[in-house]
Amino acid sequence: MFREQYTTVTEGFHLERPESQPVYKIGIYSWRKRCLYLFVLLLLTTLIVNLALTIWILKVMWFSPIGIGHLHVTADGLHLEGESEFLFPLYAKEICSRVDSSLLLQSTQNVTVNARNSEGEVTGRVKVGAQMVEVQSQRFQVSSEAAKPLFTAEEQGIVVGTGRLRVTGPEGAIFEHLVETLLVRADPFQDLKLESPTQSLSMDAPRGVHIKARAGKMEALSQMDIILQSSDGVVVLDAETVGLLQLKQGTRGPSGNSHGFYEICVCPGGKLYLSMAGEATTCEENSHICL
């Protein structure tokens, strides 16, 4: 049985049949859009993590408008407060400390300071190690605060510019070769000793050698001979008493009793001996001592 439908149309009113309208769906419904949204979310997460890490690094490194932590950038260079550790070579034109503190360079192995020319070659080196301090340079000089050279060492020789060189060691100073100086003097109330254990000791001066002992005595000891020689002058022994000990003594001369007086005789070779004094010389009678 069929059912009929009638549409009643009112006069003056036109009714149009509704046509099919497009329908838009809202939401994530395609795999392409899902991938796009996932990529945007991942990018946003990475951005937030990077921003957090950047802020953390800035906080840990103590970044500021004037530098990093204790390292400040000034018009004169870099200003570092406290201690710093360098893992690689440091190149600088000048390194200085604060006015009220000292500069400390410390290393577990050694500290080496190199000076290079424009071609990169090492022209000077200071190496401080555990066993020794080594300086490699054409000229080494130590100066005072007034820029006066105190010690200079170079290939031609060593110059001590101070007014007095003082050696305080118990063994004194040992020189293997020639020493040239104006004055050798000991401290007050101390003895001065010049010694050559295995070789000879020679003192030469173009205008004379002066040896003075103002408050004591002077001794010259030698295992072999002591020679006092003057090429153009004389050897003068000027003292209240001149003692010549252990001289060989000649026999009594035929001139009679000398009342214990002796005369000093000289051999052609310079040897001295004693001979009993008489009215005339008795040196010839005892000249056999010179043989």
C-alpha positions as CSV (number, residue, x, y, z in Angstrom):
1,M,0.0,0.0,0.0
2,F,1.5,3.3,-1.0
3,R,1.3,6.4,1.0
4,E,1.0,9.6,-0.8
5,Q,2.2,12.9,0.5
6,Y,0.8,16.2,-0.5
7,T,2.2,19.5,-0.1
8,T,-0.1,22.3,0.8
9,V,1.0,25.6,-0.8
10,T,-0.4,28.7,0.6
11,E,-1.2,31.4,-1.8
12,G,1.4,34.0,-2.0
13,F,4.2,32.0,-0.4
14,H,6.8,30.3,-2.5
15,L,8.6,27.4,-0.9
16,E,11.8,26.2,-2.5
17,R,13.1,22.8,-2.0
18,P,16.3,22.8,0.1
19,E,19.4,21.7,-1.8
20,S,22.3,19.7,-0.3
21,Q,24.8,22.0,1.6
22,P,28.6,21.2,2.0
23,V,29.6,20.0,5.5
24,Y,33.0,21.0,7.0
25,K,34.5,18.7,9.6
26,I,36.5,20.3,12.5
27,G,39.5,18.4,14.2
28,I,42.6,16.2,13.3
29,Y,41.4,13.7,10.8
30,S,44.3,13.4,8.3
31,W,47.7,11.8,8.8
32,R,49.5,14.7,7.1
33,K,48.0,17.2,9.6
34,R,48.9,14.9,12.4
35,C,52.6,14.8,11.3
36,L,52.6,18.6,11.0
37,Y,51.2,19.1,14.4
38,L,53.7,16.6,15.9
39,F,56.6,18.4,14.2
40,V,55.5,21.8,15.5
41,L,55.2,20.4,19.0
42,L,58.7,18.8,18.8
43,L,60.1,22.1,17.5
44,L,58.5,24.0,20.3
45,T,59.8,21.6,22.9
46,T,63.4,21.8,21.4
47,L,63.1,25.6,21.5
48,I,62.1,25.6,25.2
49,V,64.9,23.1,26.1
50,N,67.5,25.2,24.3
51,L,66.3,28.4,25.9
52,A,66.5,26.7,29.4
53,L,70.0,25.4,28.7
54,T,71.1,28.9,27.5
55,I,69.8,30.5,30.6
56,W,71.5,27.8,32.7
57,I,74.9,28.3,30.9
58,L,74.7,32.0,31.4
59,K,74.0,31.5,35.1
60,V,76.7,28.9,35.6
61,M,79.4,30.9,33.6
62,W,78.4,34.1,35.4
63,F,78.0,36.1,32.1
64,S,77.6,39.8,32.7
65,P,77.8,42.9,30.5
66,I,81.4,43.4,31.7
67,G,82.8,39.9,31.3
68,I,82.5,36.3,32.4
69,G,82.6,35.6,36.1
70,H,85.9,36.9,37.6
71,L,87.1,37.7,34.1
72,H,86.3,41.3,33.2
73,V,86.9,43.1,29.9
74,T,88.4,46.6,30.4
75,A,89.9,49.2,28.1
76,D,93.4,48.0,29.0
77,G,92.7,44.3,28.5
78,L,91.4,41.5,30.6
79,H,91.1,41.7,34.4
80,L,91.0,38.4,36.3
81,E,90.1,38.1,39.9
82,G,91.2,35.0,42.0
83,E,92.9,31.9,40.6
84,S,92.6,30.6,37.0
85,E,93.7,27.4,35.3
86,F,94.9,27.4,31.7
87,L,94.9,24.0,29.9
88,F,96.6,25.3,26.7
89,P,99.3,27.8,25.9
90,L,98.6,31.4,26.9
91,Y,99.7,34.3,24.6
92,A,99.9,37.7,26.2
93,K,101.9,40.9,25.8
94,E,102.0,41.7,29.5
95,I,100.9,39.8,32.6
96,C,100.9,41.8,35.9
97,S,99.3,41.4,39.3
98,R,97.3,43.8,41.5
99,V,99.2,46.5,43.4
100,D,98.5,44.8,46.8
101,S,99.2,41.2,45.8
102,S,101.9,39.1,44.2
103,L,101.8,37.2,40.9
104,L,101.9,33.4,41.3
105,L,102.5,31.0,38.4
106,Q,102.1,27.4,39.4
107,S,102.2,24.1,37.6
108,T,102.4,20.4,38.5
109,Q,105.3,19.9,36.0
110,N,107.2,23.0,35.1
111,V,106.5,26.6,34.1
112,T,108.0,27.8,30.8
113,V,107.9,31.3,29.4
114,N,109.0,31.8,25.8
115,A,109.7,35.0,23.8
116,R,109.4,34.7,20.0
117,N,110.2,37.0,17.2
118,S,108.0,37.9,14.2
119,E,108.9,34.6,12.5
120,G,107.8,32.5,15.4
121,E,111.3,31.5,16.5
122,V,112.1,31.3,20.2
123,T,114.6,34.1,21.2
124,G,114.4,33.7,24.9
125,R,113.2,31.0,27.4
126,V,112.8,30.8,31.1
127,K,112.0,27.3,32.4
128,V,111.3,26.6,36.1
129,G,111.4,22.9,36.9
130,A,111.5,20.7,39.9
131,Q,115.3,20.3,39.8
132,M,116.6,23.6,38.2
133,V,115.8,26.9,36.7
134,E,117.0,27.2,33.2
135,V,117.4,30.5,31.2
136,Q,118.2,30.4,27.5
137,S,119.0,33.8,26.1
138,Q,121.8,35.8,24.6
139,R,122.0,38.1,27.7
140,F,120.6,37.6,31.2
141,Q,120.4,40.6,33.4
142,V,119.0,41.3,36.9
143,S,118.3,44.9,37.7
144,S,117.3,46.9,40.8
145,E,114.2,49.0,41.2
146,A,116.2,52.0,39.9
147,A,117.0,50.1,36.7
148,K,120.6,49.6,37.8
149,P,122.1,46.3,36.5
150,L,123.1,44.1,39.5
151,F,124.0,40.9,37.6
152,T,124.7,40.4,33.9
153,A,125.5,37.1,32.3
154,E,126.4,36.7,28.6
155,E,128.8,34.7,26.4
156,Q,131.7,37.1,26.9
157,G,131.5,36.9,30.7
158,I,129.6,37.6,33.9
159,V,129.4,41.1,35.5
160,V,128.3,41.8,39.0
161,G,127.2,45.4,39.1
162,T,126.6,45.7,42.9
163,G,129.0,47.5,45.1
164,R,129.6,44.4,47.2
165,L,129.4,40.7,46.4
166,R,128.8,38.8,49.7
167,V,129.3,35.0,49.9
168,T,127.8,33.6,53.1
169,G,128.3,29.9,52.6
170,P,130.5,28.0,55.1
171,E,132.7,26.7,52.2
172,G,133.1,30.2,50.7
173,A,133.3,30.6,46.9
174,I,135.0,28.1,44.5
175,F,136.5,29.4,41.2
176,E,137.8,27.0,38.7
177,H,139.5,29.7,36.5
178,L,140.6,33.3,36.6
179,V,139.0,35.8,39.0
180,E,139.4,39.5,38.4
181,T,138.4,41.8,41.3
182,L,139.5,45.0,43.0
183,L,139.1,43.9,46.6
184,V,138.7,40.6,48.5
185,R,137.6,41.2,52.1
186,A,136.0,39.1,54.9
187,D,133.3,40.3,57.2
188,P,134.4,42.0,60.5
189,F,135.8,39.5,63.1
190,Q,136.1,36.8,60.4
191,D,139.2,35.3,58.8
192,L,139.9,35.6,55.1
193,K,141.4,32.5,53.5
194,L,142.6,32.1,50.0
195,E,143.3,28.4,49.3
196,S,144.3,26.2,46.3
197,P,144.2,22.6,47.5
198,T,145.9,20.9,44.6
199,Q,147.4,23.7,42.4
200,S,149.3,26.9,42.9
201,L,147.8,30.2,44.0
202,S,148.9,33.3,42.0
203,M,148.0,36.9,42.6
204,D,149.0,39.4,39.8
205,A,148.3,43.1,39.5
206,P,150.0,45.7,37.2
207,R,150.4,48.2,40.0
208,G,151.0,45.9,43.0
209,V,149.2,43.5,45.3
210,H,148.3,44.8,48.8
211,I,147.7,42.3,51.6
212,K,146.6,43.9,54.9
213,A,145.6,42.4,58.2
214,R,144.7,45.3,60.4
215,A,143.6,43.5,63.5
216,G,145.3,40.1,63.3
217,K,148.1,38.2,61.7
218,M,148.7,37.0,58.1
219,E,149.8,33.4,57.3
220,A,151.1,31.9,54.1
221,L,151.2,28.1,54.1
222,S,152.4,25.9,51.3
223,Q,153.5,22.3,51.0
224,M,156.3,23.2,48.5
225,D,157.9,26.7,48.1
226,I,156.7,30.2,48.7
227,I,158.3,32.6,46.2
228,L,158.3,36.4,46.7
229,Q,159.5,37.9,43.4
230,S,159.9,41.4,42.2
231,S,161.0,41.9,38.6
232,D,161.9,45.6,38.8
233,G,162.1,46.4,42.5
234,V,162.9,44.9,45.9
235,V,161.1,42.8,48.5
236,V,160.9,44.8,51.7
237,L,160.2,43.1,55.1
238,D,159.3,46.1,57.3
239,A,158.4,45.1,60.8
240,E,159.6,45.5,64.4
241,T,160.7,41.9,64.5
242,V,161.4,39.6,61.5
243,G,161.7,35.9,62.5
244,L,163.2,33.3,60.3
245,L,162.6,29.9,62.0
246,Q,164.2,26.6,61.4
247,L,167.3,28.0,59.6
248,K,170.3,25.7,59.4
249,Q,173.1,26.8,61.8
250,G,176.8,26.8,60.9
251,T,179.6,25.9,63.3
252,R,181.5,28.3,65.5
253,G,184.1,30.4,63.6
254,P,187.8,30.7,64.6
255,S,187.4,34.3,65.7
256,G,186.6,33.4,69.2
257,N,183.5,33.8,71.4
258,S,180.6,35.5,69.7
259,H,178.6,35.8,72.9
260,G,175.6,34.0,71.3
261,F,175.4,36.3,68.2
262,Y,174.7,35.0,64.7
263,E,174.8,36.4,61.2
264,I,172.5,35.5,58.3
265,C,174.2,34.2,55.3
266,V,172.7,33.9,51.8
267,C,173.6,31.2,49.3
268,P,173.9,32.0,45.6
269,G,170.6,30.2,45.1
270,G,168.9,32.4,47.7
271,K,168.9,30.0,50.6
272,L,169.5,31.5,54.1
273,Y,171.4,30.0,57.0
274,L,172.9,31.1,60.3
275,S,176.5,31.3,61.1
276,M,178.2,32.1,64.4
277,A,179.2,35.7,64.4
278,G,182.8,36.7,64.7
279,E,185.0,39.8,64.2
280,A,184.8,39.1,60.5
281,T,182.1,37.2,58.4
282,T,182.0,33.5,58.8
283,C,179.7,32.8,55.9
284,E,182.4,31.4,53.7
285,E,183.5,28.9,56.4
286,N,180.0,27.4,56.4
287,S,179.2,27.7,52.7
288,H,179.0,23.9,52.5
289,I,175.4,24.3,53.6
290,C,174.6,25.7,50.2
291,L,175.6,22.5,48.5
